[in-house]
Amino acid sequence: MKLVVSFLLRPKNLRAIGEDAISQMQEQVNGMRNQLNDLLADALLAGETISEMKSTLQKGKESGKSLDNFIKEVQDRLGRN
Amino acid sequence: MTDNKWSRIVSNLRKELFLMVREASSIKKYSNGLQSEAEYLKLDFLKYSLEKQRKNIACQRGLATVFKDKKMMRTSLFASAAALILGGLITKDKYAALRAGLSGFDGAVQGFGDAKWAVLLQKDLAIVPYDAIQGRGTWVTLESLIESINELEVEISRGKQLGNLDGIIRRVQQSTKLISIFKSE
């Protein structure tokens, strides 16, 4: 056991272990960054679609009001004669 | 947090977002469809109102003619009685027969008041028979007006909004199908 620990604690080996760990962490961070980027792109698309949906719904409401007003207008303007 | 757990959370979040996008798109599509339907309804309502007004005036004119002319009165009563008897024979239901009789009378009366019709496209819309056109204004034939209104359906299918009655009248006035009537004073 002592032999293994003394082997690992040699400066050359320590550096190799450190570099390996850093490289693994770097790989993980890159993976997470890519996943986050995809998630962010999806969230942006969802936000855009929801905002379009809200604006379409608003137009739908206005369209309903416009139809009501149109019916009143026709009844009023055609009924006067 | 382990790498697997992180991936699972991200994957679940993306699935949720995908479902949200799908729902929002379907609601948007549905709402767009409703908007188009509302525009089509405007045209249908305008045509229905013109036709209703035309029938009312035809009926009034027909009644006036019937009361003036005894022979016509006999014809319309005969039409009504015939429809009543036929209605009774076919349906064996006195109310249905009565309805048939009344609609036969109504049809006969309207027939007597029938004429060619003109519409005044101004602030107050007016629908009158050709022989009752009075005063100046943009008079057009009813048939050509209906055709021009029908043409607007193409614009709706392209996603256009027709707006209010004046907007529709403006669009109709640009139609090549619209036939104006020039009344000599």
Contacts between the chains, C-beta under 8 A, distances in Angstrom:
chain1	res1	chain2	res2	distance
A	28	B	3	6.2
A	31	B	3	7.4
A	32	B	6	6.5
A	35	B	6	7.5
A	35	B	7	6.8
A	35	B	10	4.6
A	36	B	10	7.4
A	38	B	10	7.7
A	38	B	14	6.8
A	39	B	10	5.5
A	39	B	13	5.8
A	39	B	14	5.9
A	39	B	17	7.6
A	42	B	13	7.9
A	42	B	14	5.2
A	42	B	17	4.3
A	42	B	18	6.9
A	42	B	21	7.8
A	43	B	17	5.9
A	45	B	17	7.5
A	45	B	21	6.0
A	46	B	17	4.6
A	46	B	20	4.9
A	46	B	21	5.0
A	46	B	24	7.3
A	49	B	20	7.6
A	49	B	21	4.9
A	49	B	24	4.4
A	49	B	25	5.9
A	49	B	28	7.4
A	50	B	20	6.9
A	50	B	24	4.9
A	52	B	24	7.4
A	52	B	28	5.9
A	53	B	24	4.2
A	53	B	25	7.5
A	53	B	27	5.2
A	53	B	28	4.5
A	53	B	31	7.5
A	56	B	27	7.8
A	56	B	28	4.7
A	56	B	31	4.6
A	56	B	32	6.1
A	56	B	35	7.9
A	57	B	27	7.2
A	57	B	31	5.4
A	59	B	31	7.4
A	59	B	35	6.2
A	60	B	31	4.2
A	60	B	34	5.5
A	60	B	35	5.6
A	63	B	34	7.1
A	63	B	35	4.4
A	63	B	38	4.5
A	63	B	39	7.5
A	63	B	161	7.4
A	64	B	34	8.0
A	64	B	38	6.4
A	66	B	38	7.0
A	66	B	161	7.8
A	66	B	163	7.3
A	66	B	164	7.2
A	67	B	38	4.5
A	67	B	41	6.0
A	67	B	42	6.2
A	69	B	164	6.7
A	70	B	42	5.0
A	70	B	45	7.1
A	70	B	164	6.2
A	70	B	165	6.2
A	71	B	45	5.8
A	73	B	164	6.3
A	73	B	165	4.7
A	74	B	45	6.2
A	74	B	46	5.8
A	74	B	49	5.1
A	74	B	125	7.7
A	74	B	165	6.1
A	75	B	49	7.0
A	77	B	123	7.0
A	77	B	124	5.5
A	77	B	125	5.0
A	77	B	165	6.6
A	78	B	49	5.3
A	78	B	50	7.2
A	78	B	53	5.7
A	78	B	125	4.7
A	78	B	127	7.5
A	80	B	124	5.0
A	81	B	53	7.7
A	81	B	124	6.1
A	81	B	125	7.4
A	81	B	126	4.4
A	81	B	127	7.5
